[in-house]
Amino acid sequence: MKTAKLVQLLEEALLKRGFKIRNEKGNFRGGRCVVEEERMVILNRRFGDEERAEYLGRALSREPLDELFLLPEVREYVERFVNQPMITLDMTETEARGVETK
């Protein structure tokens, strides 16, 4: 499967799980977050398809996949990230601090 198609299918799956996907400019990598109770995945606009697929796959890997239909190739890609630690930011304090989670 071409990477652009994988990105499209990952985005569709995240939208079905209630996420918004935003492509922004800036000096950041990206990832999933919650802003005012709205779940989203933020991606750097400069990312190529491979980087976009990785960040989307990592975000989707934190969701229950049992209820979601994914093509076998997409499911296999997402499952690569299931047990890998993810860096998240806690933006509720005055200063953001990196917190590693599983």
Secondary structure as GFF3:
##gff-version 3
##sequence-region A 1 102
A	DSSP	alpha_helix	3	16	.	.	.	ID=ss1
A	DSSP	beta_strand	20	24	.	.	.	ID=ss2
A	DSSP	beta_strand	30	35	.	.	.	ID=ss3
A	DSSP	beta_strand	38	44	.	.	.	ID=ss4
A	DSSP	alpha_helix	49	61	.	.	.	ID=ss5
A	DSSP	alpha_helix	72	79	.	.	.	ID=ss6
A	DSSP	beta_strand	86	90	.	.	.	ID=ss7
A	DSSP	beta_strand	97	101	.	.	.	ID=ss8
###
